[in-house]
Amino acid sequence: MHLENYHKSLEIDSKPENLELVENFVNTFSYEIGINKKKIPGLLLSMTEAVTNAIKHANKYDVNKKVFIDVCVEKNKLILKIKDQGKGFDPDTIPDPTEPENLLKDSGRGLFLMRFYMEELSFDITPEGTETTLIMDIN
């Protein structure tokens, strides 16, 4: 298979137990595209954080709302898109979890971790939902 033509999708209901499906999906496509094995833990963490945010914060655990995951490869870059059906958010309003007053808080680490492990992180916020794009070198 030529990697430039690689494309996979997954659609899940907004239930936390579906994170296991996401982990299996990540492990499968990671193997298929031959991603650097050292990058898989960061990739898994970033994907589960993005999907958890979509399920919990955007779709509010509404099982009638879906999370759509799209994966492709372009020029040795893994491009992951996670789309929810929620109202959206302003990423600039999320507190920095490394600031002393936020160190003990249970939330706020997901965006920090995604920024740490990914080469690029962006959000496209529309009335139909938010699309989170994660980009990582596969080498």
Chimera marker file (.cmm) of the C-alpha trace (Angstrom):
<marker_set name="trace">
<marker id="1" x="0.000" y="0.000" z="0.000" r="1" g="1" b="0" radius="0.5"/>
<marker id="2" x="1.267" y="3.453" z="-0.875" r="1" g="1" b="0" radius="0.5"/>
<marker id="3" x="1.074" y="5.631" z="2.231" r="1" g="1" b="0" radius="0.5"/>
<marker id="4" x="-0.071" y="8.725" z="0.336" r="1" g="1" b="0" radius="0.5"/>
<marker id="5" x="-3.327" y="6.869" z="-0.394" r="1" g="1" b="0" radius="0.5"/>
<marker id="6" x="-3.786" y="5.717" z="3.200" r="1" g="1" b="0" radius="0.5"/>
<marker id="7" x="-7.132" y="6.674" z="4.685" r="1" g="1" b="0" radius="0.5"/>
<marker id="8" x="-9.204" y="5.212" z="7.527" r="1" g="1" b="0" radius="0.5"/>
<marker id="9" x="-12.270" y="6.409" z="9.403" r="1" g="1" b="0" radius="0.5"/>
<marker id="10" x="-14.084" y="5.527" z="12.598" r="1" g="1" b="0" radius="0.5"/>
<marker id="11" x="-17.429" y="6.765" z="13.914" r="1" g="1" b="0" radius="0.5"/>
<marker id="12" x="-18.418" y="6.223" z="17.539" r="1" g="1" b="0" radius="0.5"/>
<marker id="13" x="-21.268" y="7.122" z="19.870" r="1" g="1" b="0" radius="0.5"/>
<marker id="14" x="-20.409" y="9.544" z="22.679" r="1" g="1" b="0" radius="0.5"/>
<marker id="15" x="-19.810" y="6.890" z="25.336" r="1" g="1" b="0" radius="0.5"/>
<marker id="16" x="-16.524" y="6.690" z="27.321" r="1" g="1" b="0" radius="0.5"/>
<marker id="17" x="-16.405" y="2.909" z="26.874" r="1" g="1" b="0" radius="0.5"/>
<marker id="18" x="-15.854" y="3.528" z="23.138" r="1" g="1" b="0" radius="0.5"/>
<marker id="19" x="-12.334" y="4.758" z="23.941" r="1" g="1" b="0" radius="0.5"/>
<marker id="20" x="-11.283" y="1.101" z="23.741" r="1" g="1" b="0" radius="0.5"/>
<marker id="21" x="-12.395" y="1.088" z="20.083" r="1" g="1" b="0" radius="0.5"/>
<marker id="22" x="-10.318" y="4.222" z="19.518" r="1" g="1" b="0" radius="0.5"/>
<marker id="23" x="-7.234" y="2.614" z="21.090" r="1" g="1" b="0" radius="0.5"/>
<marker id="24" x="-7.635" y="-0.474" z="18.871" r="1" g="1" b="0" radius="0.5"/>
<marker id="25" x="-8.115" y="1.804" z="15.841" r="1" g="1" b="0" radius="0.5"/>
<marker id="26" x="-4.894" y="3.712" z="16.673" r="1" g="1" b="0" radius="0.5"/>
<marker id="27" x="-2.918" y="0.514" z="17.212" r="1" g="1" b="0" radius="0.5"/>
<marker id="28" x="-4.175" y="-0.911" z="13.893" r="1" g="1" b="0" radius="0.5"/>
<marker id="29" x="-3.383" y="2.107" z="11.715" r="1" g="1" b="0" radius="0.5"/>
<marker id="30" x="-0.048" y="2.680" z="13.513" r="1" g="1" b="0" radius="0.5"/>
<marker id="31" x="0.997" y="-0.832" z="12.545" r="1" g="1" b="0" radius="0.5"/>
<marker id="32" x="-0.330" y="-0.482" z="8.983" r="1" g="1" b="0" radius="0.5"/>
<marker id="33" x="1.555" y="2.740" z="8.256" r="1" g="1" b="0" radius="0.5"/>
<marker id="34" x="4.700" y="1.701" z="10.134" r="1" g="1" b="0" radius="0.5"/>
<marker id="35" x="4.834" y="4.684" z="12.468" r="1" g="1" b="0" radius="0.5"/>
<marker id="36" x="7.956" y="5.001" z="14.614" r="1" g="1" b="0" radius="0.5"/>
<marker id="37" x="7.197" y="2.745" z="17.605" r="1" g="1" b="0" radius="0.5"/>
<marker id="38" x="8.553" y="5.345" z="20.052" r="1" g="1" b="0" radius="0.5"/>
<marker id="39" x="5.792" y="7.737" z="18.966" r="1" g="1" b="0" radius="0.5"/>
<marker id="40" x="2.870" y="5.368" z="19.576" r="1" g="1" b="0" radius="0.5"/>
<marker id="41" x="2.400" y="6.126" z="23.328" r="1" g="1" b="0" radius="0.5"/>
<marker id="42" x="2.182" y="9.891" z="22.631" r="1" g="1" b="0" radius="0.5"/>
<marker id="43" x="-0.126" y="9.248" z="19.688" r="1" g="1" b="0" radius="0.5"/>
<marker id="44" x="-2.416" y="7.049" z="21.788" r="1" g="1" b="0" radius="0.5"/>
<marker id="45" x="-2.477" y="9.594" z="24.598" r="1" g="1" b="0" radius="0.5"/>
<marker id="46" x="-3.208" y="12.487" z="22.221" r="1" g="1" b="0" radius="0.5"/>
<marker id="47" x="-5.991" y="10.615" z="20.433" r="1" g="1" b="0" radius="0.5"/>
<marker id="48" x="-7.688" y="9.447" z="23.612" r="1" g="1" b="0" radius="0.5"/>
<marker id="49" x="-7.482" y="12.994" z="25.041" r="1" g="1" b="0" radius="0.5"/>
<marker id="50" x="-9.002" y="14.491" z="21.877" r="1" g="1" b="0" radius="0.5"/>
<marker id="51" x="-11.785" y="11.903" z="21.736" r="1" g="1" b="0" radius="0.5"/>
<marker id="52" x="-12.454" y="12.202" z="25.485" r="1" g="1" b="0" radius="0.5"/>
<marker id="53" x="-12.815" y="15.967" z="25.050" r="1" g="1" b="0" radius="0.5"/>
<marker id="54" x="-15.250" y="15.391" z="22.177" r="1" g="1" b="0" radius="0.5"/>
<marker id="55" x="-17.339" y="12.891" z="24.178" r="1" g="1" b="0" radius="0.5"/>
<marker id="56" x="-17.289" y="14.700" z="27.525" r="1" g="1" b="0" radius="0.5"/>
<marker id="57" x="-17.015" y="18.428" z="26.887" r="1" g="1" b="0" radius="0.5"/>
<marker id="58" x="-18.499" y="18.823" z="23.393" r="1" g="1" b="0" radius="0.5"/>
<marker id="59" x="-21.125" y="16.110" z="23.062" r="1" g="1" b="0" radius="0.5"/>
<marker id="60" x="-21.860" y="16.016" z="26.840" r="1" g="1" b="0" radius="0.5"/>
<marker id="61" x="-22.074" y="12.189" z="26.842" r="1" g="1" b="0" radius="0.5"/>
<marker id="62" x="-25.128" y="12.391" z="24.536" r="1" g="1" b="0" radius="0.5"/>
<marker id="63" x="-25.182" y="8.951" z="22.880" r="1" g="1" b="0" radius="0.5"/>
<marker id="64" x="-27.222" y="10.438" z="20.043" r="1" g="1" b="0" radius="0.5"/>
<marker id="65" x="-24.211" y="12.567" z="19.113" r="1" g="1" b="0" radius="0.5"/>
<marker id="66" x="-21.284" y="11.055" z="17.265" r="1" g="1" b="0" radius="0.5"/>
<marker id="67" x="-17.533" y="11.495" z="17.218" r="1" g="1" b="0" radius="0.5"/>
<marker id="68" x="-15.991" y="11.128" z="13.770" r="1" g="1" b="0" radius="0.5"/>
<marker id="69" x="-12.327" y="10.190" z="13.417" r="1" g="1" b="0" radius="0.5"/>
<marker id="70" x="-10.495" y="10.456" z="10.121" r="1" g="1" b="0" radius="0.5"/>
<marker id="71" x="-6.890" y="9.401" z="9.521" r="1" g="1" b="0" radius="0.5"/>
<marker id="72" x="-4.719" y="9.925" z="6.453" r="1" g="1" b="0" radius="0.5"/>
<marker id="73" x="-1.064" y="10.252" z="5.498" r="1" g="1" b="0" radius="0.5"/>
<marker id="74" x="0.353" y="13.104" z="3.435" r="1" g="1" b="0" radius="0.5"/>
<marker id="75" x="4.084" y="13.564" z="2.810" r="1" g="1" b="0" radius="0.5"/>
<marker id="76" x="5.162" y="11.414" z="5.795" r="1" g="1" b="0" radius="0.5"/>
<marker id="77" x="2.733" y="13.280" z="8.066" r="1" g="1" b="0" radius="0.5"/>
<marker id="78" x="-0.035" y="11.500" z="9.918" r="1" g="1" b="0" radius="0.5"/>
<marker id="79" x="-3.119" y="13.732" z="9.871" r="1" g="1" b="0" radius="0.5"/>
<marker id="80" x="-5.819" y="12.953" z="12.419" r="1" g="1" b="0" radius="0.5"/>
<marker id="81" x="-9.154" y="14.755" z="12.485" r="1" g="1" b="0" radius="0.5"/>
<marker id="82" x="-11.581" y="14.330" z="15.368" r="1" g="1" b="0" radius="0.5"/>
<marker id="83" x="-14.985" y="15.963" z="14.843" r="1" g="1" b="0" radius="0.5"/>
<marker id="84" x="-17.682" y="16.303" z="17.471" r="1" g="1" b="0" radius="0.5"/>
<marker id="85" x="-21.239" y="17.612" z="17.360" r="1" g="1" b="0" radius="0.5"/>
<marker id="86" x="-20.918" y="20.079" z="20.239" r="1" g="1" b="0" radius="0.5"/>
<marker id="87" x="-21.030" y="23.844" z="20.572" r="1" g="1" b="0" radius="0.5"/>
<marker id="88" x="-17.274" y="24.480" z="20.430" r="1" g="1" b="0" radius="0.5"/>
<marker id="89" x="-14.874" y="26.248" z="22.757" r="1" g="1" b="0" radius="0.5"/>
<marker id="90" x="-12.093" y="28.796" z="22.785" r="1" g="1" b="0" radius="0.5"/>
<marker id="91" x="-8.789" y="26.944" z="23.301" r="1" g="1" b="0" radius="0.5"/>
<marker id="92" x="-7.184" y="30.151" z="24.533" r="1" g="1" b="0" radius="0.5"/>
<marker id="93" x="-9.448" y="30.114" z="27.610" r="1" g="1" b="0" radius="0.5"/>
<marker id="94" x="-8.146" y="26.747" z="28.832" r="1" g="1" b="0" radius="0.5"/>
<marker id="95" x="-5.795" y="27.370" z="31.802" r="1" g="1" b="0" radius="0.5"/>
<marker id="96" x="-2.144" y="26.329" z="31.471" r="1" g="1" b="0" radius="0.5"/>
<marker id="97" x="-1.796" y="23.145" z="33.586" r="1" g="1" b="0" radius="0.5"/>
<marker id="98" x="1.880" y="23.942" z="34.288" r="1" g="1" b="0" radius="0.5"/>
<marker id="99" x="1.027" y="27.154" z="36.182" r="1" g="1" b="0" radius="0.5"/>
<marker id="100" x="1.346" y="26.665" z="39.972" r="1" g="1" b="0" radius="0.5"/>
<marker id="101" x="-2.346" y="27.385" z="40.657" r="1" g="1" b="0" radius="0.5"/>
<marker id="102" x="-3.378" y="24.658" z="38.173" r="1" g="1" b="0" radius="0.5"/>
<marker id="103" x="-0.966" y="21.864" z="39.091" r="1" g="1" b="0" radius="0.5"/>
<marker id="104" x="-3.432" y="19.952" z="41.258" r="1" g="1" b="0" radius="0.5"/>
<marker id="105" x="-6.487" y="20.368" z="39.021" r="1" g="1" b="0" radius="0.5"/>
<marker id="106" x="-7.932" y="17.231" z="37.424" r="1" g="1" b="0" radius="0.5"/>
<marker id="107" x="-8.641" y="18.827" z="34.060" r="1" g="1" b="0" radius="0.5"/>
<marker id="108" x="-6.811" y="20.981" z="31.542" r="1" g="1" b="0" radius="0.5"/>
<marker id="109" x="-3.961" y="18.643" z="30.701" r="1" g="1" b="0" radius="0.5"/>
<marker id="110" x="-5.347" y="17.231" z="27.438" r="1" g="1" b="0" radius="0.5"/>
<marker id="111" x="-4.521" y="20.215" z="25.223" r="1" g="1" b="0" radius="0.5"/>
<marker id="112" x="-1.107" y="20.529" z="26.848" r="1" g="1" b="0" radius="0.5"/>
<marker id="113" x="-0.337" y="16.869" z="26.116" r="1" g="1" b="0" radius="0.5"/>
<marker id="114" x="-1.603" y="17.090" z="22.530" r="1" g="1" b="0" radius="0.5"/>
<marker id="115" x="0.603" y="20.150" z="21.925" r="1" g="1" b="0" radius="0.5"/>
<marker id="116" x="3.559" y="18.311" z="23.452" r="1" g="1" b="0" radius="0.5"/>
<marker id="117" x="3.277" y="15.131" z="21.352" r="1" g="1" b="0" radius="0.5"/>
<marker id="118" x="2.025" y="16.537" z="18.050" r="1" g="1" b="0" radius="0.5"/>
<marker id="119" x="3.867" y="18.681" z="15.519" r="1" g="1" b="0" radius="0.5"/>
<marker id="120" x="0.652" y="20.642" z="14.960" r="1" g="1" b="0" radius="0.5"/>
<marker id="121" x="-2.671" y="21.053" z="16.744" r="1" g="1" b="0" radius="0.5"/>
<marker id="122" x="-5.532" y="23.149" z="15.401" r="1" g="1" b="0" radius="0.5"/>
<marker id="123" x="-9.268" y="23.594" z="15.839" r="1" g="1" b="0" radius="0.5"/>
<marker id="124" x="-11.977" y="24.404" z="13.322" r="1" g="1" b="0" radius="0.5"/>
<marker id="125" x="-15.039" y="25.503" z="15.275" r="1" g="1" b="0" radius="0.5"/>
<marker id="126" x="-18.312" y="25.528" z="13.313" r="1" g="1" b="0" radius="0.5"/>
<marker id="127" x="-22.007" y="25.585" z="14.271" r="1" g="1" b="0" radius="0.5"/>
<marker id="128" x="-22.113" y="21.815" z="13.544" r="1" g="1" b="0" radius="0.5"/>
<marker id="129" x="-19.228" y="20.998" z="15.897" r="1" g="1" b="0" radius="0.5"/>
<marker id="130" x="-15.496" y="21.290" z="16.399" r="1" g="1" b="0" radius="0.5"/>
<marker id="131" x="-12.915" y="19.525" z="14.271" r="1" g="1" b="0" radius="0.5"/>
<marker id="132" x="-9.619" y="18.975" z="16.070" r="1" g="1" b="0" radius="0.5"/>
<marker id="133" x="-6.662" y="18.329" z="13.764" r="1" g="1" b="0" radius="0.5"/>
<marker id="134" x="-3.543" y="16.598" z="15.062" r="1" g="1" b="0" radius="0.5"/>
<marker id="135" x="-0.462" y="16.261" z="12.830" r="1" g="1" b="0" radius="0.5"/>
<marker id="136" x="2.535" y="14.050" z="13.575" r="1" g="1" b="0" radius="0.5"/>
<marker id="137" x="5.595" y="12.940" z="11.586" r="1" g="1" b="0" radius="0.5"/>
<marker id="138" x="5.397" y="9.185" z="11.065" r="1" g="1" b="0" radius="0.5"/>
<marker id="139" x="9.196" y="8.734" z="11.197" r="1" g="1" b="0" radius="0.5"/>
<link id1="1" id2="2" r="1" g="1" b="0" radius="0.2"/>
<link id1="2" id2="3" r="1" g="1" b="0" radius="0.2"/>
<link id1="3" id2="4" r="1" g="1" b="0" radius="0.2"/>
<link id1="4" id2="5" r="1" g="1" b="0" radius="0.2"/>
<link id1="5" id2="6" r="1" g="1" b="0" radius="0.2"/>
<link id1="6" id2="7" r="1" g="1" b="0" radius="0.2"/>
<link id1="7" id2="8" r="1" g="1" b="0" radius="0.2"/>
<link id1="8" id2="9" r="1" g="1" b="0" radius="0.2"/>
<link id1="9" id2="10" r="1" g="1" b="0" radius="0.2"/>
<link id1="10" id2="11" r="1" g="1" b="0" radius="0.2"/>
<link id1="11" id2="12" r="1" g="1" b="0" radius="0.2"/>
<link id1="12" id2="13" r="1" g="1" b="0" radius="0.2"/>
<link id1="13" id2="14" r="1" g="1" b="0" radius="0.2"/>
<link id1="14" id2="15" r="1" g="1" b="0" radius="0.2"/>
<link id1="15" id2="16" r="1" g="1" b="0" radius="0.2"/>
<link id1="16" id2="17" r="1" g="1" b="0" radius="0.2"/>
<link id1="17" id2="18" r="1" g="1" b="0" radius="0.2"/>
<link id1="18" id2="19" r="1" g="1" b="0" radius="0.2"/>
<link id1="19" id2="20" r="1" g="1" b="0" radius="0.2"/>
<link id1="20" id2="21" r="1" g="1" b="0" radius="0.2"/>
<link id1="21" id2="22" r="1" g="1" b="0" radius="0.2"/>
<link id1="22" id2="23" r="1" g="1" b="0" radius="0.2"/>
<link id1="23" id2="24" r="1" g="1" b="0" radius="0.2"/>
<link id1="24" id2="25" r="1" g="1" b="0" radius="0.2"/>
<link id1="25" id2="26" r="1" g="1" b="0" radius="0.2"/>
<link id1="26" id2="27" r="1" g="1" b="0" radius="0.2"/>
<link id1="27" id2="28" r="1" g="1" b="0" radius="0.2"/>
<link id1="28" id2="29" r="1" g="1" b="0" radius="0.2"/>
<link id1="29" id2="30" r="1" g="1" b="0" radius="0.2"/>
<link id1="30" id2="31" r="1" g="1" b="0" radius="0.2"/>
<link id1="31" id2="32" r="1" g="1" b="0" radius="0.2"/>
<link id1="32" id2="33" r="1" g="1" b="0" radius="0.2"/>
<link id1="33" id2="34" r="1" g="1" b="0" radius="0.2"/>
<link id1="34" id2="35" r="1" g="1" b="0" radius="0.2"/>
<link id1="35" id2="36" r="1" g="1" b="0" radius="0.2"/>
<link id1="36" id2="37" r="1" g="1" b="0" radius="0.2"/>
<link id1="37" id2="38" r="1" g="1" b="0" radius="0.2"/>
<link id1="38" id2="39" r="1" g="1" b="0" radius="0.2"/>
<link id1="39" id2="40" r="1" g="1" b="0" radius="0.2"/>
<link id1="40" id2="41" r="1" g="1" b="0" radius="0.2"/>
<link id1="41" id2="42" r="1" g="1" b="0" radius="0.2"/>
<link id1="42" id2="43" r="1" g="1" b="0" radius="0.2"/>
<link id1="43" id2="44" r="1" g="1" b="0" radius="0.2"/>
<link id1="44" id2="45" r="1" g="1" b="0" radius="0.2"/>
<link id1="45" id2="46" r="1" g="1" b="0" radius="0.2"/>
<link id1="46" id2="47" r="1" g="1" b="0" radius="0.2"/>
<link id1="47" id2="48" r="1" g="1" b="0" radius="0.2"/>
<link id1="48" id2="49" r="1" g="1" b="0" radius="0.2"/>
<link id1="49" id2="50" r="1" g="1" b="0" radius="0.2"/>
<link id1="50" id2="51" r="1" g="1" b="0" radius="0.2"/>
<link id1="51" id2="52" r="1" g="1" b="0" radius="0.2"/>
<link id1="52" id2="53" r="1" g="1" b="0" radius="0.2"/>
<link id1="53" id2="54" r="1" g="1" b="0" radius="0.2"/>
<link id1="54" id2="55" r="1" g="1" b="0" radius="0.2"/>
<link id1="55" id2="56" r="1" g="1" b="0" radius="0.2"/>
<link id1="56" id2="57" r="1" g="1" b="0" radius="0.2"/>
<link id1="57" id2="58" r="1" g="1" b="0" radius="0.2"/>
<link id1="58" id2="59" r="1" g="1" b="0" radius="0.2"/>
<link id1="59" id2="60" r="1" g="1" b="0" radius="0.2"/>
<link id1="60" id2="61" r="1" g="1" b="0" radius="0.2"/>
<link id1="61" id2="62" r="1" g="1" b="0" radius="0.2"/>
<link id1="62" id2="63" r="1" g="1" b="0" radius="0.2"/>
<link id1="63" id2="64" r="1" g="1" b="0" radius="0.2"/>
<link id1="64" id2="65" r="1" g="1" b="0" radius="0.2"/>
<link id1="65" id2="66" r="1" g="1" b="0" radius="0.2"/>
<link id1="66" id2="67" r="1" g="1" b="0" radius="0.2"/>
<link id1="67" id2="68" r="1" g="1" b="0" radius="0.2"/>
<link id1="68" id2="69" r="1" g="1" b="0" radius="0.2"/>
<link id1="69" id2="70" r="1" g="1" b="0" radius="0.2"/>
<link id1="70" id2="71" r="1" g="1" b="0" radius="0.2"/>
<link id1="71" id2="72" r="1" g="1" b="0" radius="0.2"/>
<link id1="72" id2="73" r="1" g="1" b="0" radius="0.2"/>
<link id1="73" id2="74" r="1" g="1" b="0" radius="0.2"/>
<link id1="74" id2="75" r="1" g="1" b="0" radius="0.2"/>
<link id1="75" id2="76" r="1" g="1" b="0" radius="0.2"/>
<link id1="76" id2="77" r="1" g="1" b="0" radius="0.2"/>
<link id1="77" id2="78" r="1" g="1" b="0" radius="0.2"/>
<link id1="78" id2="79" r="1" g="1" b="0" radius="0.2"/>
<link id1="79" id2="80" r="1" g="1" b="0" radius="0.2"/>
<link id1="80" id2="81" r="1" g="1" b="0" radius="0.2"/>
<link id1="81" id2="82" r="1" g="1" b="0" radius="0.2"/>
<link id1="82" id2="83" r="1" g="1" b="0" radius="0.2"/>
<link id1="83" id2="84" r="1" g="1" b="0" radius="0.2"/>
<link id1="84" id2="85" r="1" g="1" b="0" radius="0.2"/>
<link id1="85" id2="86" r="1" g="1" b="0" radius="0.2"/>
<link id1="86" id2="87" r="1" g="1" b="0" radius="0.2"/>
<link id1="87" id2="88" r="1" g="1" b="0" radius="0.2"/>
<link id1="88" id2="89" r="1" g="1" b="0" radius="0.2"/>
<link id1="89" id2="90" r="1" g="1" b="0" radius="0.2"/>
<link id1="90" id2="91" r="1" g="1" b="0" radius="0.2"/>
<link id1="91" id2="92" r="1" g="1" b="0" radius="0.2"/>
<link id1="92" id2="93" r="1" g="1" b="0" radius="0.2"/>
<link id1="93" id2="94" r="1" g="1" b="0" radius="0.2"/>
<link id1="94" id2="95" r="1" g="1" b="0" radius="0.2"/>
<link id1="95" id2="96" r="1" g="1" b="0" radius="0.2"/>
<link id1="96" id2="97" r="1" g="1" b="0" radius="0.2"/>
<link id1="97" id2="98" r="1" g="1" b="0" radius="0.2"/>
<link id1="98" id2="99" r="1" g="1" b="0" radius="0.2"/>
<link id1="99" id2="100" r="1" g="1" b="0" radius="0.2"/>
<link id1="100" id2="101" r="1" g="1" b="0" radius="0.2"/>
<link id1="101" id2="102" r="1" g="1" b="0" radius="0.2"/>
<link id1="102" id2="103" r="1" g="1" b="0" radius="0.2"/>
<link id1="103" id2="104" r="1" g="1" b="0" radius="0.2"/>
<link id1="104" id2="105" r="1" g="1" b="0" radius="0.2"/>
<link id1="105" id2="106" r="1" g="1" b="0" radius="0.2"/>
<link id1="106" id2="107" r="1" g="1" b="0" radius="0.2"/>
<link id1="107" id2="108" r="1" g="1" b="0" radius="0.2"/>
<link id1="108" id2="109" r="1" g="1" b="0" radius="0.2"/>
<link id1="109" id2="110" r="1" g="1" b="0" radius="0.2"/>
<link id1="110" id2="111" r="1" g="1" b="0" radius="0.2"/>
<link id1="111" id2="112" r="1" g="1" b="0" radius="0.2"/>
<link id1="112" id2="113" r="1" g="1" b="0" radius="0.2"/>
<link id1="113" id2="114" r="1" g="1" b="0" radius="0.2"/>
<link id1="114" id2="115" r="1" g="1" b="0" radius="0.2"/>
<link id1="115" id2="116" r="1" g="1" b="0" radius="0.2"/>
<link id1="116" id2="117" r="1" g="1" b="0" radius="0.2"/>
<link id1="117" id2="118" r="1" g="1" b="0" radius="0.2"/>
<link id1="118" id2="119" r="1" g="1" b="0" radius="0.2"/>
<link id1="119" id2="120" r="1" g="1" b="0" radius="0.2"/>
<link id1="120" id2="121" r="1" g="1" b="0" radius="0.2"/>
<link id1="121" id2="122" r="1" g="1" b="0" radius="0.2"/>
<link id1="122" id2="123" r="1" g="1" b="0" radius="0.2"/>
<link id1="123" id2="124" r="1" g="1" b="0" radius="0.2"/>
<link id1="124" id2="125" r="1" g="1" b="0" radius="0.2"/>
<link id1="125" id2="126" r="1" g="1" b="0" radius="0.2"/>
<link id1="126" id2="127" r="1" g="1" b="0" radius="0.2"/>
<link id1="127" id2="128" r="1" g="1" b="0" radius="0.2"/>
<link id1="128" id2="129" r="1" g="1" b="0" radius="0.2"/>
<link id1="129" id2="130" r="1" g="1" b="0" radius="0.2"/>
<link id1="130" id2="131" r="1" g="1" b="0" radius="0.2"/>
<link id1="131" id2="132" r="1" g="1" b="0" radius="0.2"/>
<link id1="132" id2="133" r="1" g="1" b="0" radius="0.2"/>
<link id1="133" id2="134" r="1" g="1" b="0" radius="0.2"/>
<link id1="134" id2="135" r="1" g="1" b="0" radius="0.2"/>
<link id1="135" id2="136" r="1" g="1" b="0" radius="0.2"/>
<link id1="136" id2="137" r="1" g="1" b="0" radius="0.2"/>
<link id1="137" id2="138" r="1" g="1" b="0" radius="0.2"/>
<link id1="138" id2="139" r="1" g="1" b="0" radius="0.2"/>
</marker_set>
